[in-house]
Amino acid sequence: MAAHSRKVLTEAICASAEVFKAKPFFLSDEFSLVDASIAPILWRLQSYGIQLPAQAQPIVKYMNSIFARSAFRACLTEAEREMRH
């Protein structure tokens, strides 16, 4: 069941790669509530055992940009910070 869920989530994320490629933020030139909602999910992918494939490169670029924001980092709990170390 978990493997199937990881596969479905990975496929759904990869299917949206073009959306993440269109603008610096999610369909916007500015950071919005949508980005603030998506970022924690993307942050957890690694801890869920999800590795994004090469075709998801626009999403990886987006993730790196969001995760580098000081405001994003400041909002992480200690447990969340440990998820990606």
C-alpha positions in Angstrom: 0.0 0.0 0.0 2.8 2.5 0.9 4.7 1.7 -2.3 1.6 2.3 -4.4 0.9 5.6 -2.6 4.5 6.8 -3.2 4.1 5.8 -6.9 0.8 7.7 -7.2 2.2 10.8 -5.5 5.4 10.8 -7.5 3.4 10.5 -10.8 1.1 13.3 -9.8 4.0 15.6 -8.9 5.8 14.8 -12.1 2.7 15.5 -14.1 2.7 19.0 -12.8 6.3 19.8 -13.8 5.3 22.2 -16.6 3.2 24.2 -14.1 6.3 24.7 -11.9 8.4 25.7 -14.9 6.1 28.5 -16.0 6.8 31.0 -13.2 9.2 31.4 -10.3 6.5 30.6 -7.9 3.3 28.4 -8.3 1.7 30.1 -11.3 2.9 33.5 -10.0 5.8 35.9 -10.1 5.3 36.3 -6.3 5.3 34.0 -3.3 1.7 33.3 -2.3 -0.3 31.2 0.1 -0.3 28.4 -2.5 3.5 28.2 -2.2 3.3 28.2 1.6 0.8 25.3 1.4 2.8 23.2 -1.2 6.3 23.7 0.3 5.7 21.6 3.5 4.5 18.7 1.4 7.5 18.9 -1.0 9.8 19.2 2.1 8.5 15.8 3.3 9.0 13.9 0.1 12.4 12.7 1.0 11.2 11.3 4.4 8.4 9.5 2.5 11.0 7.7 0.4 10.1 9.7 -2.7 12.9 10.5 -5.1 11.8 12.8 -8.0 13.0 11.6 -11.4 14.9 13.8 -14.0 11.7 14.9 -15.7 10.7 16.6 -12.4 13.7 19.0 -12.6 11.5 22.1 -12.7 9.9 21.0 -9.4 13.3 20.3 -7.9 14.4 23.8 -8.9 11.3 25.3 -7.4 11.8 23.3 -4.2 15.4 24.5 -3.8 14.3 28.1 -4.3 11.5 27.8 -1.7 13.6 25.8 0.8 16.4 28.5 0.6 14.0 31.2 1.8 14.9 32.3 5.4 11.2 32.6 6.2 10.6 29.0 5.2 13.5 27.8 7.3 12.4 29.8 10.3 9.0 28.1 10.3 10.3 24.6 10.4 10.1 22.7 13.7 13.1 20.7 14.9 11.4 17.5 13.7 10.9 19.0 10.2 14.5 20.2 10.0 15.7 16.7 10.8 13.6 15.2 8.0 16.1 16.5 5.4 19.4 15.9 7.2 
